[in-house]
Amino acid sequence: MSYDVSAAVGHAGGSSPLLGNFVCRSPLMQAVVRQLVRIAPFRTTVLITGESGTGKEQVAGLIHLNSHVRNMRMVTLNCAAVPETLLESELFGYTRGAFSGAVKAKAGIFEEANGGTLLLDEISEFPLMLQAKLLRVLQEGKYRRLGEVEERRTDTRVVATSSRDLEVEVGKGRFREDLYYRLNIFPIELPPLRRRTEDIPDLVRHFIRLHAGEDTGMKVDEGTMQALMDYSWPGNVRELQNRIERGVVLADSDILEIDLPSSNGMSEHSEFAVAIPDDRVSIKQTMAELVPAIERELIRRALVETQNNRTRAARLLEISHRSLLYKLKAYNCG
């Protein structure tokens, strides 16, 4: 099945954008492609938001690929994966002797990405104490290596992603307002998979070829495809890929069986489908049964979204890491 993406997005100049295997049959994703094609030639900072697993890194890569610096480096920093104590040196580099263990000078990622693109993945996890220094680089293009007096310059296009609502983070005092507005010059919001179900058949075929090979005869039957389109996908495209990969690995024939939870637990308009008992059951008893079930489902989703990273899951749930471990043990789901 072919699909003329350039016709769908109306690419300027008549040339097709470089999209690789990016699936954008749905109107929502066609709108995203139009946005990225429009902004790619400019050096403007871009903020890509959306739920975890929606493909924010892929969109960032497409912005770089369709830019005038596509032949330069694109460097990625996962802000949630680097310890706060090491983040400044990762960003700006350091000179020999700047701190214990700095036996030789090291370039930071702003230096490595100079002339190209820097992706700051999950910028919402960026420590508050370093946000002023990041803001200065974005505004003035200047920074210093740790232990160095001389200022260096960088001409780096910055793309940031966030699974969190940065306006909410600003309101809670966890993110600088001035940095938010500096990053949010051109926002792109990615829809969750449950709102772009037209893309699911193409995504399924793509992931089958990815994990089983281009010449594979593997496929899913009509009933399975319908089940995949009816499922709510709390983990979005990443969850779909993981389930297709599992189906390929466990396949006994060319017809794949895809393991899905027995209950969605979520629809477009409500977070949980809750069955309310009749009036013979007390409110107290009902709450005692429903609250743990809802809490367990929220924990499950947080673990799916963070790929079982318990530290990030606890942060997403706004509870302590210790509380999460306790609840995992109590609900026997860890």
C-alpha positions in Angstrom: 0.0 0.0 0.0 1.5 3.3 -1.1 0.8 6.7 0.5 1.8 10.0 -1.0 2.9 12.0 2.0 4.1 15.0 0.0 0.6 15.4 -1.5 -0.9 15.2 2.0 1.3 17.9 3.5 1.5 20.2 0.5 5.3 20.5 0.8 6.6 23.8 -0.4 8.5 23.7 -3.7 7.0 20.5 -4.8 9.7 18.3 -3.3 8.8 15.5 -0.9 9.8 15.9 2.8 12.2 13.2 4.1 10.0 11.1 6.4 11.4 7.6 6.2 8.9 5.2 7.8 7.0 7.9 9.6 3.3 6.9 9.6 0.9 9.8 9.1 -2.3 8.6 7.5 -4.5 10.2 10.1 -5.5 13.9 9.8 -3.9 14.7 13.2 -0.5 13.3 12.1 -0.7 15.0 8.7 -1.1 18.3 10.6 2.1 17.4 12.6 4.0 16.7 9.4 2.9 20.1 7.9 4.2 21.8 11.1 7.6 20.0 11.1 8.1 20.7 7.4 7.3 24.4 7.9 9.6 24.8 10.8 12.5 22.5 9.7 14.4 25.1 7.6 14.6 27.6 10.4 16.9 27.7 13.4 13.9 28.4 15.7 13.7 26.4 19.0 11.0 23.8 18.9 9.1 22.2 21.9 7.6 18.8 21.2 5.0 17.6 23.7 2.8 14.6 24.0 2.3 11.5 26.2 5.2 9.1 26.6 5.6 6.8 23.7 4.0 9.0 21.1 7.2 9.4 19.0 8.6 12.8 20.1 12.2 11.8 19.4 11.3 10.6 16.0 9.7 13.9 15.1 12.8 15.7 16.4 14.9 13.6 14.1 12.7 14.4 11.2 13.0 18.1 11.9 16.8 17.7 11.8 16.6 15.5 8.7 14.6 18.2 6.8 16.7 21.1 8.0 19.6 22.9 6.2 22.0 21.3 8.8 21.0 17.7 8.1 24.7 16.9 7.3 25.8 18.1 10.7 25.5 16.2 13.9 22.3 15.7 15.9 23.2 15.0 19.5 20.6 13.8 22.1 20.6 14.3 25.8 18.1 12.4 27.9 17.6 14.8 30.8 15.9 12.2 33.0 18.8 9.7 32.6 21.8 11.9 33.6 22.3 12.5 37.4 21.9 16.1 38.4 25.5 16.2 39.6 26.9 15.3 36.2 24.4 17.2 34.0 26.3 20.5 33.9 29.5 18.9 32.8 27.6 16.9 30.2 26.1 20.1 28.8 29.1 22.4 28.8 32.2 20.1 29.2 35.1 20.7 31.5 38.8 21.5 31.6 41.5 19.3 33.1 41.5 19.5 36.9 38.1 21.2 37.1 37.0 18.6 39.7 38.3 15.4 41.2 38.6 12.8 38.4 38.8 15.3 35.6 42.2 14.0 34.3 41.7 15.6 30.8 39.5 18.2 29.2 36.2 17.0 27.7 33.8 18.8 25.3 30.2 19.1 26.3 27.2 18.3 24.1 26.7 22.0 23.1 30.2 21.8 21.6 29.6 18.5 20.0 26.3 19.7 18.5 27.7 23.0 17.3 26.4 23.8 13.9 23.8 21.0 14.1 20.9 20.0 16.3 20.7 19.3 20.0 17.7 17.3 21.3 17.0 17.8 25.0 14.7 14.9 25.7 12.3 15.2 28.6 13.3 18.8 29.4 10.8 18.8 32.3 13.3 16.7 34.2 16.0 19.4 33.9 17.1 20.5 37.4 15.8 23.9 38.4 19.3 25.0 39.6 20.7 24.7 36.1 17.8 26.1 34.1 19.2 29.7 34.3 22.5 28.5 32.6 20.5 26.7 29.9 18.4 29.8 29.3 21.6 31.9 28.8 22.9 29.6 26.2 19.6 29.6 24.3 19.4 33.4 24.4 23.1 34.4 23.9 24.7 31.3 22.4 27.5 31.5 25.1 28.7 29.1 27.8 31.8 28.2 29.8 33.3 24.8 30.3 33.6 23.9 34.0 36.9 25.3 35.4 37.3 27.6 32.4 37.2 31.4 32.4 37.0 31.9 28.6 33.6 32.0 27.1 32.8 29.8 24.1 30.1 30.2 21.5 27.7 27.7 20.0 25.5 27.8 17.0 23.2 24.9 17.9 19.5 24.4 17.0 17.7 23.2 20.1 14.7 20.9 20.0 13.2 19.9 23.4 10.6 17.3 24.3 8.4 16.8 27.3 5.8 14.3 28.4 4.7 16.7 31.1 2.7 19.9 30.7 5.4 22.6 31.2 2.8 25.2 32.0 1.7 23.1 35.0 5.4 22.6 36.0 5.9 26.4 35.9 2.8 26.9 38.1 4.2 24.4 40.6 7.6 26.2 40.7 9.5 23.3 39.1 10.3 25.0 35.8 11.3 28.6 35.1 8.7 30.6 33.3 11.3 32.5 31.2 12.9 29.2 30.0 9.5 27.8 29.2 8.7 30.8 26.9 12.1 30.6 25.3 11.6 26.9 24.5 8.0 27.3 23.4 8.7 29.5 20.4 7.3 26.8 18.1 5.2 24.1 19.9 4.3 20.8 18.3 1.9 18.5 20.2 1.7 14.9 19.3 -1.6 13.1 19.7 -1.9 9.9 21.6 -2.3 6.7 19.6 -6.0 6.3 20.8 -6.8 9.5 18.8 -5.1 8.4 15.6 -6.4 4.9 15.2 -6.3 5.3 11.4 -2.6 4.9 11.7 -2.6 1.6 13.5 -2.8 -0.8 10.5 0.2 0.9 8.9 2.1 0.9 12.2 1.3 -2.8 12.7 2.6 -3.7 9.2 5.7 -1.5 9.7 6.6 -3.1 13.1 6.0 -6.6 11.7 8.5 -5.9 8.9 10.9 -4.3 11.4 11.0 -7.3 13.7 10.4 -10.2 11.2 12.1 -8.9 8.1 11.0 -7.1 5.0 10.1 -10.3 3.1 8.0 -11.7 6.0 4.6 -13.2 5.3 3.5 -12.6 8.9 0.3 -10.6 9.5 -2.6 -10.2 11.9 -6.1 -11.4 11.1 -9.1 -9.0 10.8 -10.3 -9.7 14.4 -6.9 -9.0 15.9 -6.6 -5.8 13.9 -10.0 -4.6 15.2 -8.9 -5.4 18.8 -5.7 -3.4 18.3 -7.8 -0.5 17.0 -10.2 -0.7 19.9 -7.5 -0.8 22.6 -6.7 2.5 24.4 -2.9 2.2 24.2 -1.8 3.9 27.4 1.8 3.3 26.3 1.1 4.7 22.8 3.2 3.7 19.8 6.0 2.3 22.0 3.6 -0.1 23.6 2.3 -1.2 20.2 5.8 -1.8 18.9 6.6 -3.9 22.0 3.5 -6.0 21.7 4.1 -6.6 18.0 7.7 -7.6 18.7 6.5 -10.1 21.4 4.0 -11.5 18.9 6.7 -12.0 16.3 9.0 -13.7 18.7 6.3 -16.1 20.0 4.6 -16.7 16.6 3.9 -20.4 15.7 2.6 -19.4 12.2 2.3 -16.4 9.9 -0.9 -15.3 11.7 0.3 -13.3 14.8 -1.5 -13.5 18.1 -1.1 -10.2 20.0 -1.4 -10.2 23.7 -3.7 -7.4 25.0 -5.1 -6.7 28.5 -8.6 -8.0 28.9 -10.0 -4.6 29.8 -9.1 -1.2 28.5 -9.9 0.7 31.6 -10.0 4.0 29.6 -11.9 5.7 26.9 -11.6 9.1 25.1 -13.9 10.7 27.6 -13.2 9.0 30.9 -10.1 7.7 32.6 -11.7 4.6 34.1 -14.7 2.5 33.3 -16.1 1.8 36.8 -19.0 -0.6 37.5 -21.1 0.9 40.2 -22.7 -1.8 42.4 -26.4 -1.7 43.4 -27.7 0.0 46.6 -27.3 -3.1 48.7 -23.5 -2.5 48.9 -22.4 0.4 51.1 -20.4 3.3 49.8 -17.6 2.5 52.2 -17.3 -1.1 50.9 -17.5 0.1 47.3 -14.7 2.7 47.9 -12.6 0.0 49.7 -12.8 -2.1 46.5 -12.5 0.6 43.9 -9.7 2.8 45.2 -7.0 0.1 45.2 -8.1 -1.0 41.7 -7.8 2.6 40.4 -4.4 3.1 42.2 -3.1 -0.1 40.8 -4.1 0.8 37.3 -2.4 4.2 37.6 0.8 2.6 38.7 0.6 0.1 35.8 0.2 2.9 33.3 3.1 4.9 34.9 5.4 1.9 34.6 4.3 1.3 31.0 5.0 5.0 30.1 8.4 5.0 31.8 9.4 1.5 30.5 9.5 0.2 34.0 11.8 2.9 35.3 10.5 3.0 38.9 12.2 6.3 39.7 10.6 8.1 36.8 7.3 6.3 37.5 7.3 7.6 41.1 8.0 11.1 39.8 5.1 10.8 37.3 2.7 9.7 40.0 4.0 12.4 42.3 4.8 9.9 45.1 8.1 9.0 46.7 10.2 6.1 45.3 9.8 4.3 48.6 6.0 4.7 48.5 5.9 3.2 45.0 7.9 0.2 46.1 5.5 -0.3 49.0 2.5 -0.2 46.7 4.1 -2.5 44.2 4.6 -5.1 46.9 1.1 -4.5 48.4 -0.6 -5.0 45.1 1.7 -7.8 44.0 2.4 -6.1 40.7 6.2 -5.4 40.9 
